[in-house]
Amino acid sequence: MTLTEFNQSDQCVHVSCPVRPVSSAVYILLYVCSAAVVLLTVCGNLLIIISVFHFKKLHTPTNMLVLSLAMSDFLIGIFVMSPTIIWTIESCWIFDRSYCICWIITSFFLGKLSIYNIALIAVDRYLALSNPFFYTNTITSRTMCIVVYLNWCFCLGYVIAFLCTNETLMSLVMCPGQCFYYLNEIWSIIDLVHSFIFPLSVIIILYTRVFVIAKKHATAIRELNNHTQSKKQKITSHSMKSERKAAKILGILVSVFLVCLLPYFIYSLLGGVIDLQLEIQQKVLIMFCLNSTINPIIYALFYPWFRRCTKLIISLQIFQTDSALVNVLS
C-alpha cells in the first residue's frame, strides 16, 4: 500500500490537532458509526473465514482465494481501519512514532495482499471458464492453498525488501500530527508497477476475457435448450451456468474493488506532482479500507451458501456432530 510521498526536509513543520467545530453529540456519533463500520468489517469477514474453514462443501479452489481475501480484509479491519478513521476524525495523527511505523508497514503489506488476491481470483475465473476440463483435473483445493501461501510470502517478501532498501521509513523523524514516509524515485516506480499497473492490467484483461467467454457460454446454453438434451448435455449446461454465475458475482466483487482502489492510486500519483490536502488522503484511505467492509455484504447478497452458513454459525449449530458435512450449497 503506497502512501503519499512526504518530501522530508531538515526542519519538521509542526502540525497541531485542530479543534473541530462540532458538538460533542456529533463527535460521539462519528465514533459510534466508525465503531459500527469496523465491527461490521471484522465480523463479516470472520463469518466468511469460519464458513470456508468449517464446511467441507466449501473447500473448493475458488473459495481458497475467497478465504485469503477475507483474511486480508479481516486484518485490515482490525489493524488498519481503526487508526485511519481516528486519524480522520481527529484531523491529525494522535499516536506515537512506533505505532505510525507499524501502521504503515501493516497497511503496506495488507494492501498489496488484497490487490493480488483479487488478481488471483481473476486468473482463477479465467482458467475455469476458458479451459474447464484442465481446471477441473489440475486445479485442486490443495494446489490453490499452495498458491495462496506463495502469494502471502511474495507480498511479505516485497515488504521486507522495501524495508531493507528504503532506510527512510525506519529513520523517520515524525512531525507532531503527521504519519508519512518518503519513497525515493526508484521505489516510487517499482511500487507503481508492482502495486498498480501489473495487477490491474491482469484484472482488467482477464475479466474482459471472462465476460467474452461467459457470453459465448450463454449462447451455447440457449442452443442446448432449444434441442432435446441428453443427461450429459444437461450436466454440461448446469456446469456452464454455475461457472457463469460465479464469474458474474466475482466480477461485481472486482468492480467494487476497482472503484475503491482507483481514487487511492490517483491520489498517490497526483500527490507527488501537486500539493493535495491531508483530508483528501484520509478520505481515499478510508475508501480503500471500506472495500473490506463491502465484500462480505456482496457475499450476503449474492451467495445463498453464505446466508445459510451465517445462520448455522449464529445459531451455534456448527458445534453439533458432523455439522461440517452439512451441504450448504443445496
Sine and cosine of phi, psi and omega as CSV:
sin_phi,cos_phi,sin_psi,cos_psi,sin_omega,cos_omega
0.00,0.00,0.86,-0.51,-0.11,-0.99
-0.99,-0.17,0.90,-0.43,0.08,-1.00
-1.00,0.09,0.22,-0.98,-0.01,-1.00
-0.88,0.48,0.63,-0.78,0.03,-1.00
-0.90,0.43,0.66,-0.75,0.02,-1.00
-0.90,-0.43,0.93,-0.38,-0.06,-1.00
-0.97,0.23,0.99,-0.11,-0.07,-1.00
-0.94,0.35,0.55,-0.83,0.07,-1.00
-0.71,-0.71,0.10,-1.00,-0.03,-1.00
-0.92,0.40,-0.50,0.87,-0.01,-1.00
-0.93,-0.36,0.61,-0.79,-0.04,-1.00
-0.98,-0.18,0.77,-0.64,0.03,-1.00
-0.99,0.14,0.82,-0.58,-0.03,-1.00
-0.97,0.26,0.76,-0.65,0.06,-1.00
-0.87,-0.50,0.95,-0.30,-0.02,-1.00
-1.00,0.01,0.41,-0.91,0.01,-1.00
-0.98,0.22,0.88,-0.47,-0.01,-1.00
-0.96,0.29,0.43,-0.90,0.09,-1.00
-0.99,0.10,0.86,-0.51,-0.06,-1.00
-0.96,0.26,0.73,-0.68,0.01,-1.00
-0.99,0.14,0.84,0.54,0.02,-1.00
-0.76,-0.65,0.39,-0.92,0.00,-1.00
-0.96,0.27,0.27,-0.96,0.02,-1.00
-0.89,0.46,-0.56,0.83,0.00,-1.00
-0.90,0.43,-0.69,0.73,0.03,-1.00
-0.91,0.40,-0.65,0.76,0.01,-1.00
-0.87,0.50,-0.72,0.70,0.03,-1.00
-0.91,0.42,-0.65,0.76,0.01,-1.00
-0.87,0.49,-0.64,0.77,0.04,-1.00
-0.86,0.51,-0.69,0.72,0.00,-1.00
-0.94,0.33,-0.59,0.81,0.03,-1.00
-0.91,0.41,-0.71,0.70,0.03,-1.00
-0.90,0.44,-0.64,0.77,0.02,-1.00
-0.90,0.44,-0.67,0.74,0.03,-1.00
-0.89,0.45,-0.60,0.80,0.03,-1.00
-0.91,0.42,-0.65,0.76,0.01,-1.00
-0.91,0.41,-0.71,0.71,0.02,-1.00
-0.88,0.47,-0.69,0.73,0.01,-1.00
-0.89,0.45,-0.66,0.75,0.04,-1.00
-0.89,0.46,-0.66,0.75,0.01,-1.00
-0.89,0.45,-0.76,0.65,-0.05,-1.00
-0.91,0.41,-0.76,0.65,-0.06,-1.00
-0.93,0.36,-0.64,0.77,0.00,-1.00
-0.88,0.47,-0.73,0.69,0.01,-1.00
-0.95,0.31,-0.52,0.85,0.06,-1.00
-0.91,0.42,-0.59,0.81,0.06,-1.00
-0.89,0.45,-0.64,0.76,0.04,-1.00
-0.91,0.41,-0.69,0.72,-0.01,-1.00
-0.87,0.48,-0.75,0.67,0.00,-1.00
-0.89,0.45,-0.66,0.75,-0.03,-1.00
-0.87,0.49,-0.78,0.63,-0.06,-1.00
-0.93,0.36,-0.59,0.81,0.04,-1.00
-0.92,0.39,-0.67,0.74,-0.20,-0.98
-0.99,0.11,-0.74,0.67,-0.15,-0.99
-1.00,0.05,0.85,-0.53,-0.08,-1.00
-0.88,0.48,-0.57,0.82,-0.04,-1.00
-0.91,0.42,-0.30,0.95,-0.01,-1.00
-1.00,-0.08,0.06,1.00,0.01,-1.00
-0.99,0.13,0.92,0.40,0.02,-1.00
-0.94,-0.33,0.33,-0.95,0.00,-1.00
-0.84,0.54,-0.71,0.70,-0.01,-1.00
-0.88,0.47,-0.65,0.76,-0.02,-1.00
-0.93,0.36,-0.36,0.93,0.11,-0.99
-0.91,0.41,-0.59,0.81,0.07,-1.00
-0.95,0.30,-0.63,0.78,0.07,-1.00
-0.87,0.49,-0.65,0.76,0.04,-1.00
-0.89,0.46,-0.70,0.71,0.01,-1.00
-0.88,0.48,-0.67,0.74,0.02,-1.00
-0.91,0.42,-0.67,0.74,0.01,-1.00
-0.90,0.44,-0.60,0.80,0.02,-1.00
-0.92,0.39,-0.66,0.75,0.04,-1.00
-0.92,0.40,-0.64,0.77,0.05,-1.00
-0.91,0.41,-0.62,0.79,0.04,-1.00
-0.88,0.48,-0.70,0.71,0.01,-1.00
-0.93,0.36,-0.58,0.82,0.08,-1.00
-0.89,0.46,-0.67,0.74,0.02,-1.00
-0.87,0.49,-0.60,0.80,-0.05,-1.00
-0.99,0.15,-0.76,0.66,-0.20,-0.98
-0.98,-0.18,-0.39,0.92,-0.13,-0.99
-0.95,-0.33,-0.70,0.71,-0.15,-0.99
-0.91,0.42,-0.72,0.70,-0.06,-1.00
-0.86,0.50,-0.79,0.61,0.03,-1.00
-0.87,0.49,-0.59,0.81,-0.01,-1.00
-0.91,0.42,-0.69,0.72,0.01,-1.00
-0.91,0.40,-0.68,0.74,0.03,-1.00
-0.89,0.46,-0.65,0.76,0.04,-1.00
-0.86,0.51,-0.64,0.77,-0.01,-1.00
-0.95,0.32,-0.71,0.71,-0.02,-1.00
-0.91,0.42,-0.67,0.74,-0.03,-1.00
-0.99,0.15,-0.22,0.98,-0.02,-1.00
0.92,0.40,0.23,0.97,0.10,-1.00
-0.26,-0.97,0.25,-0.97,0.00,-1.00
-0.99,0.14,0.91,-0.42,-0.09,-1.00
-0.99,-0.14,-0.05,1.00,-0.03,-1.00
-1.00,-0.07,0.09,-1.00,-0.06,-1.00
-1.00,0.08,0.00,-1.00,-0.07,-1.00
-0.90,0.43,-0.67,0.74,-0.03,-1.00
-0.88,0.48,-0.67,0.74,0.01,-1.00
-0.92,0.40,-0.59,0.81,0.05,-1.00
-0.87,0.49,-0.73,0.68,-0.01,-1.00
-0.89,0.45,-0.70,0.72,0.03,-1.00
-0.88,0.47,-0.65,0.76,0.00,-1.00
-0.91,0.42,-0.67,0.75,0.01,-1.00
-0.90,0.45,-0.73,0.69,-0.02,-1.00
-0.90,0.44,-0.71,0.71,0.00,-1.00
-0.89,0.45,-0.70,0.71,0.02,-1.00
-0.89,0.47,-0.67,0.74,0.00,-1.00
-0.86,0.51,-0.74,0.67,-0.04,-1.00
-0.93,0.36,-0.77,0.64,-0.07,-1.00
-0.94,0.35,-0.52,0.85,0.07,-1.00
-0.90,0.44,-0.71,0.70,0.06,-1.00
-0.87,0.50,-0.68,0.73,-0.05,-1.00
-0.89,0.46,-0.70,0.72,0.01,-1.00
-0.89,0.47,-0.70,0.72,-0.01,-1.00
-0.87,0.50,-0.71,0.70,-0.05,-1.00
-0.97,0.23,-0.42,0.91,0.16,-0.99
-0.89,0.45,-0.69,0.72,0.02,-1.00
-0.90,0.43,-0.64,0.77,0.03,-1.00
-0.90,0.44,-0.65,0.76,0.03,-1.00
-0.92,0.40,-0.57,0.82,0.07,-1.00
-0.90,0.44,-0.64,0.77,0.05,-1.00
-0.89,0.46,-0.68,0.73,0.04,-1.00
-0.89,0.46,-0.68,0.73,0.01,-1.00
-0.86,0.51,-0.74,0.68,-0.02,-1.00
-0.92,0.40,-0.59,0.81,0.01,-1.00
-0.91,0.42,-0.71,0.70,0.01,-1.00
-0.90,0.43,-0.64,0.77,-0.04,-1.00
-0.91,0.42,-0.56,0.83,-0.04,-1.00
-1.00,-0.03,-0.58,0.81,-0.06,-1.00
-0.98,0.21,-0.56,0.83,-0.02,-1.00
-0.60,-0.80,0.96,0.28,-0.11,-0.99
-0.89,0.46,-0.55,0.83,-0.01,-1.00
-0.93,0.37,-0.69,0.72,0.07,-1.00
-0.88,0.47,-0.69,0.72,-0.03,-1.00
-0.89,0.46,-0.73,0.68,-0.04,-1.00
-0.90,0.44,-0.63,0.78,-0.09,-1.00
-1.00,0.06,-0.31,0.95,-0.12,-0.99
-0.93,-0.38,-0.70,0.71,-0.09,-1.00
-1.00,0.03,0.94,-0.33,0.05,-1.00
-0.94,-0.35,0.15,-0.99,0.04,-1.00
-0.88,0.47,-0.61,0.79,0.02,-1.00
-0.90,0.43,-0.68,0.73,0.03,-1.00
-0.88,0.48,-0.68,0.73,-0.03,-1.00
-0.93,0.36,-0.54,0.84,0.08,-1.00
-0.89,0.46,-0.63,0.78,0.05,-1.00
-0.91,0.42,-0.66,0.75,0.04,-1.00
-0.88,0.48,-0.70,0.71,0.02,-1.00
-0.88,0.47,-0.69,0.72,0.02,-1.00
-0.87,0.49,-0.70,0.72,0.01,-1.00
-0.91,0.42,-0.57,0.82,0.03,-1.00
-0.90,0.43,-0.69,0.72,0.05,-1.00
-0.89,0.46,-0.67,0.74,0.02,-1.00
-0.91,0.42,-0.63,0.77,0.01,-1.00
-0.88,0.47,-0.74,0.67,0.00,-1.00
-0.91,0.41,-0.64,0.77,0.03,-1.00
-0.91,0.42,-0.66,0.75,0.03,-1.00
-0.88,0.47,-0.61,0.79,0.03,-1.00
-0.90,0.43,-0.68,0.73,0.01,-1.00
-0.90,0.43,-0.66,0.75,0.03,-1.00
-0.89,0.45,-0.68,0.73,0.03,-1.00
-0.88,0.47,-0.63,0.78,0.04,-1.00
-0.89,0.45,-0.70,0.71,-0.03,-1.00
-0.92,0.39,-0.59,0.81,-0.06,-1.00
-0.96,0.27,-0.46,0.89,-0.09,-1.00
-0.95,-0.30,-0.17,0.98,0.01,-1.00
-0.88,-0.48,1.00,-0.04,-0.11,-0.99
-0.96,0.27,-0.22,0.98,-0.07,-1.00
-0.88,0.48,-0.61,0.79,-0.06,-1.00
-0.89,0.45,-0.75,0.66,-0.07,-1.00
-0.96,0.28,-0.40,0.92,0.02,-1.00
-0.98,-0.18,0.33,0.95,-0.07,-1.00
-0.89,0.45,0.80,-0.60,0.13,-0.99
-0.99,-0.12,0.97,-0.23,-0.15,-0.99
-0.98,0.21,0.72,-0.69,0.10,-0.99
-1.00,0.09,0.53,-0.85,0.02,-1.00
-0.85,0.52,0.77,-0.64,0.04,-1.00
0.99,0.10,0.09,1.00,-0.04,-1.00
-0.84,-0.55,0.50,-0.87,0.12,-0.99
-0.57,-0.82,0.99,0.11,-0.03,-1.00
-0.78,-0.62,0.27,-0.96,0.21,-0.98
-0.62,-0.78,0.33,-0.94,-0.10,-0.99
-0.96,-0.29,0.75,-0.66,0.11,-0.99
-0.96,-0.27,0.79,-0.61,0.07,-1.00
-0.94,0.33,0.12,-0.99,-0.12,-0.99
-0.88,0.48,-0.65,0.76,-0.02,-1.00
-0.90,0.44,-0.74,0.67,-0.01,-1.00
-0.93,0.36,-0.48,0.88,0.06,-1.00
-0.89,0.46,-0.68,0.73,0.00,-1.00
-0.94,0.35,-0.71,0.70,0.00,-1.00
-0.86,0.51,-0.71,0.70,-0.06,-1.00
-0.94,0.34,-0.56,0.83,0.04,-1.00
-0.89,0.46,-0.71,0.71,0.01,-1.00
-0.93,0.36,-0.72,0.70,-0.08,-1.00
-0.93,0.37,-0.65,0.76,-0.15,-0.99
-0.99,-0.12,-0.30,0.96,-0.12,-0.99
-0.79,-0.61,-0.89,0.45,-0.15,-0.99
-0.90,0.44,-0.78,0.62,-0.08,-1.00
-0.91,0.41,-0.83,0.56,-0.05,-1.00
-0.90,0.44,-0.62,0.79,0.00,-1.00
-0.94,0.35,-0.55,0.84,0.08,-1.00
-0.89,0.45,-0.69,0.72,0.04,-1.00
-0.87,0.49,-0.73,0.69,-0.04,-1.00
-0.88,0.47,-0.76,0.65,-0.07,-1.00
-0.93,0.38,-0.71,0.70,-0.03,-1.00
-0.90,0.43,-0.74,0.68,-0.06,-1.00
-0.94,0.35,-0.61,0.79,0.02,-1.00
-0.96,0.29,-0.45,0.89,0.16,-0.99
-0.89,0.45,-0.69,0.72,0.06,-1.00
-0.91,0.42,-0.62,0.78,-0.01,-1.00
-0.87,0.49,-0.71,0.70,-0.04,-1.00
-0.96,0.29,-0.46,0.89,0.13,-0.99
-0.91,0.40,-0.71,0.71,0.02,-1.00
-0.91,0.41,-0.66,0.75,0.01,-1.00
-0.88,0.48,-0.60,0.80,0.04,-1.00
-0.91,0.42,-0.65,0.76,0.06,-1.00
-0.90,0.44,-0.64,0.77,0.03,-1.00
-0.89,0.45,-0.64,0.77,0.01,-1.00
-0.88,0.47,-0.64,0.77,0.05,-1.00
-0.91,0.41,-0.66,0.75,0.01,-1.00
-0.91,0.43,-0.62,0.79,0.01,-1.00
-0.91,0.42,-0.66,0.75,0.04,-1.00
-0.88,0.47,-0.64,0.77,0.02,-1.00
-0.92,0.40,-0.61,0.79,0.05,-1.00
-0.91,0.42,-0.61,0.79,-0.02,-1.00
-0.94,0.33,-0.34,0.94,0.01,-1.00
-0.99,0.14,-0.11,0.99,-0.02,-1.00
-0.83,-0.55,0.27,-0.96,0.09,-1.00
-0.92,0.39,0.85,-0.53,-0.09,-1.00
-0.99,-0.13,0.68,-0.73,0.15,-0.99
-0.99,0.16,0.15,-0.99,-0.01,-1.00
-0.87,0.48,-0.65,0.76,-0.01,-1.00
-0.91,0.42,-0.63,0.77,0.02,-1.00
-0.90,0.43,-0.62,0.78,0.02,-1.00
-0.90,0.43,-0.64,0.76,0.04,-1.00
-0.90,0.44,-0.68,0.73,0.02,-1.00
-0.89,0.46,-0.69,0.72,0.00,-1.00
-0.88,0.48,-0.70,0.72,0.00,-1.00
-0.90,0.44,-0.66,0.76,0.01,-1.00
-0.89,0.45,-0.67,0.74,0.00,-1.00
-0.91,0.42,-0.64,0.77,0.04,-1.00
-0.90,0.45,-0.66,0.75,0.00,-1.00
-0.89,0.45,-0.68,0.73,0.00,-1.00
-0.91,0.41,-0.63,0.77,0.01,-1.00
-0.91,0.42,-0.67,0.74,0.01,-1.00
-0.90,0.44,-0.68,0.73,0.03,-1.00
-0.89,0.46,-0.66,0.75,0.01,-1.00
-0.90,0.43,-0.63,0.78,0.00,-1.00
-0.91,0.42,-0.73,0.69,-0.03,-1.00
-0.91,0.41,-0.70,0.71,0.01,-1.00
-0.94,0.35,-0.44,0.90,0.11,-0.99
-0.90,0.43,-0.64,0.77,0.08,-1.00
-0.89,0.45,-0.67,0.74,0.02,-1.00
-0.85,0.52,-0.72,0.69,-0.02,-1.00
-0.92,0.38,-0.65,0.76,0.00,-1.00
-0.88,0.48,-0.70,0.71,0.04,-1.00
-0.88,0.47,-0.66,0.75,0.02,-1.00
-0.87,0.50,-0.71,0.71,-0.02,-1.00
-0.91,0.42,-0.63,0.77,0.03,-1.00
-0.88,0.48,-0.65,0.76,0.01,-1.00
-0.97,0.25,-0.47,0.88,-0.10,-1.00
-0.99,0.10,-0.66,0.75,-0.14,-0.99
-0.86,0.52,-0.70,0.71,0.02,-1.00
-0.85,0.53,-0.58,0.81,0.00,-1.00
-0.90,0.44,-0.73,0.69,-0.04,-1.00
-0.97,0.24,-0.50,0.87,0.11,-0.99
-0.89,0.45,-0.68,0.74,0.05,-1.00
-0.89,0.45,-0.67,0.74,-0.01,-1.00
-0.88,0.48,-0.63,0.77,0.00,-1.00
-0.94,0.33,-0.70,0.71,-0.04,-1.00
-0.97,0.26,-0.44,0.90,-0.04,-1.00
-0.88,0.47,-0.48,0.87,0.02,-1.00
-1.00,0.09,-0.13,0.99,-0.06,-1.00
-0.95,-0.31,-0.72,0.70,-0.01,-1.00
-0.83,-0.56,0.34,-0.94,-0.03,-1.00
-1.00,0.09,0.93,-0.37,-0.01,-1.00
-0.95,-0.31,0.50,-0.87,-0.05,-1.00
-0.94,0.35,0.47,-0.88,0.01,-1.00
-0.88,0.47,-0.58,0.82,-0.03,-1.00
-0.87,0.49,-0.54,0.84,0.01,-1.00
-0.93,0.38,-0.67,0.74,0.03,-1.00
-0.87,0.48,-0.69,0.73,-0.02,-1.00
-0.89,0.46,-0.63,0.77,-0.02,-1.00
-0.93,0.37,-0.66,0.75,-0.01,-1.00
-0.95,0.32,-0.52,0.86,0.08,-1.00
-0.91,0.41,-0.67,0.74,0.04,-1.00
-0.91,0.42,-0.64,0.77,0.03,-1.00
-0.88,0.47,-0.63,0.77,0.06,-1.00
-0.88,0.47,-0.71,0.71,-0.01,-1.00
-0.92,0.39,-0.56,0.83,-0.05,-1.00
-0.90,0.44,-0.35,0.94,0.09,-1.00
-0.86,0.51,-0.55,0.83,0.03,-1.00
-0.93,0.36,-0.41,0.91,0.06,-1.00
-0.99,0.15,-0.60,0.80,-0.08,-1.00
-0.95,0.30,-0.57,0.82,-0.08,-1.00
-0.81,0.58,-0.76,0.65,0.04,-1.00
-0.88,0.48,-0.52,0.85,0.04,-1.00
-0.91,0.41,-0.62,0.78,0.05,-1.00
-0.89,0.45,-0.68,0.73,0.04,-1.00
-0.88,0.48,-0.67,0.74,-0.03,-1.00
-0.90,0.43,-0.57,0.82,-0.04,-1.00
-0.98,0.19,-0.58,0.82,-0.18,-0.98
-0.92,-0.39,-0.28,0.96,-0.03,-1.00
-0.94,-0.33,0.96,-0.29,0.06,-1.00
-0.86,0.50,-0.56,0.83,-0.02,-1.00
-0.90,0.44,-0.54,0.84,0.01,-1.00
-0.93,0.36,-0.63,0.78,0.03,-1.00
-0.91,0.40,-0.64,0.77,0.04,-1.00
-0.90,0.43,-0.70,0.72,0.00,-1.00
-0.89,0.45,-0.67,0.74,0.02,-1.00
-0.87,0.50,-0.68,0.74,0.01,-1.00
-0.89,0.45,-0.66,0.75,0.00,-1.00
-0.93,0.36,-0.59,0.81,-0.01,-1.00
-0.95,0.32,-0.73,0.68,-0.03,-1.00
-0.90,0.43,-0.59,0.81,0.01,-1.00
-0.99,0.13,0.04,1.00,0.04,-1.00
0.90,0.43,0.35,0.94,0.02,-1.00
-0.96,0.30,-0.23,0.97,0.00,-1.00
-0.94,0.34,-0.25,0.97,0.03,-1.00
-1.00,0.05,-0.02,1.00,0.05,-1.00
-0.98,0.22,0.38,-0.92,0.00,-1.00
-0.89,0.46,0.70,-0.71,0.03,-1.00
0.88,0.47,0.37,0.93,0.03,-1.00
-0.92,0.39,-0.41,0.91,0.02,-1.00
-0.92,0.40,-0.34,0.94,-0.05,-1.00
-1.00,-0.03,0.00,1.00,0.01,-1.00
-0.89,0.45,0.71,-0.71,0.00,-1.00
-1.00,0.09,1.00,-0.02,-0.03,-1.00
-0.98,0.19,-0.11,0.99,-0.01,-1.00
-1.00,0.08,-0.30,0.95,-0.05,-1.00
-1.00,0.09,0.00,0.00,0.00,0.00
